[in-house]
C-alpha cells in the first residue's frame, strides 16, 4: 500500500502545463519545538484546475495521495501525487462568487 495523508498550508502553487506543483508545509514537534516540514505535491486534470482556482498561498489543505519517486541526473526526487483532497480554508470569492466544489477523486489514469 502506498498512501500519504497530510494536513498543512500551501506555500506555493505553480501551473506547469500538464500538471500543477504545490508545496505544502506541515509541522512536527521535536524537543518541544515546532519544526516545519515541506512536501512537494503534484496534481493533474480536474484536481489541478480546482486547486488553482480556489486556493492560494496560506490556504489549509488536507490531501490523500501516493508517494512518487523520480530519478534525474542520479538524484532521487520524492513527490506526492494528490488523489483526494479537501480544502479546509478557501480562497476568498470575488464579487459574491459562490464556491461550490464537489468532492473529487481522480481515476487511475495518471500519466506515469
C-alpha positions in Angstrom: 0.0 0.0 0.0 1.3 3.5 -0.9 -0.7 6.1 0.9 0.1 9.5 2.3 -2.2 11.8 4.3 -1.1 15.4 5.0 -2.7 18.4 6.6 -0.9 21.6 6.0 -0.8 25.0 4.4 0.1 25.9 0.8 3.4 27.6 0.3 3.4 27.8 -3.4 1.3 26.7 -6.3 2.6 26.5 -9.9 0.9 25.5 -13.1 3.4 23.5 -15.3 1.1 22.9 -18.3 0.1 19.2 -18.0 0.3 19.2 -14.2 0.4 21.5 -11.2 3.1 21.6 -8.5 2.2 22.6 -4.9 4.5 23.0 -1.9 2.7 22.2 1.4 4.1 22.9 4.8 3.3 20.7 7.8 4.8 20.8 11.3 6.2 18.2 13.7 7.2 18.6 17.3 10.8 17.8 18.1 12.3 18.6 21.5 9.2 20.7 22.4 9.7 22.8 19.3 7.5 23.1 16.1 9.7 22.2 13.1 8.4 22.9 9.6 8.4 20.1 7.0 8.0 20.9 3.3 6.4 18.5 0.9 6.3 18.6 -2.9 2.8 17.7 -4.3 1.8 17.1 -7.9 -1.8 17.0 -9.3 -3.3 16.6 -12.7 -6.6 17.3 -14.6 -9.6 18.4 -12.6 -7.8 18.3 -9.3 -5.2 20.8 -10.6 -7.9 23.0 -12.1 -9.9 23.2 -8.8 -6.8 23.8 -6.6 -5.5 26.5 -8.9 -8.9 28.3 -9.0 -9.9 28.1 -5.3 -6.7 28.1 -3.3 -3.7 30.3 -2.8 -0.7 30.6 -0.5 -1.7 30.1 3.1 -4.8 28.0 2.5 -5.2 25.0 4.7 -5.4 21.7 2.7 -6.0 18.1 3.6 -4.6 15.7 1.0 -4.5 12.0 0.4 -2.1 10.7 -2.2 0.7 8.3 -3.1 4.5 8.7 -2.9 6.2 9.0 -6.3 10.0 8.7 -6.9 11.8 10.1 -9.9 15.5 9.8 -10.8 17.1 12.8 -12.6 20.8 13.2 -13.0 21.4 10.5 -10.4 19.4 12.4 -7.9 16.2 10.8 -6.4 13.3 13.3 -6.1 10.2 12.5 -4.0 6.8 13.9 -4.6 3.3 13.1 -3.6 0.6 12.6 -6.2 -2.7 14.0 -5.0 -5.5 11.5 -5.3 -8.1 13.1 -3.0 -8.2 16.5 -1.2 -10.3 18.7 1.0 -9.9 22.5 1.1 -10.3 23.5 4.8 -9.8 27.2 4.3 -10.9 28.6 1.0 -9.6 31.5 -1.1 -12.0 34.4 -0.8 -14.6 34.5 -3.5 -14.5 37.6 -5.8 -17.7 39.7 -6.2 -20.0 37.4 -4.3 -19.0 34.4 -6.4 -20.4 31.2 -5.0 -17.8 28.5 -4.3 -19.2 25.0 -4.8 -16.9 22.2 -5.5 -17.9 18.6 -5.2 -15.6 16.0 -3.5 -13.3 14.9 -6.3 -11.3 11.8 -6.7 -9.1 11.0 -9.8 -9.2 7.9 -11.8 -6.1 5.7 -12.0 -5.1 7.1 -15.4 -2.1 9.1 -14.0 0.3 9.7 -16.9 3.3 8.0 -15.2 
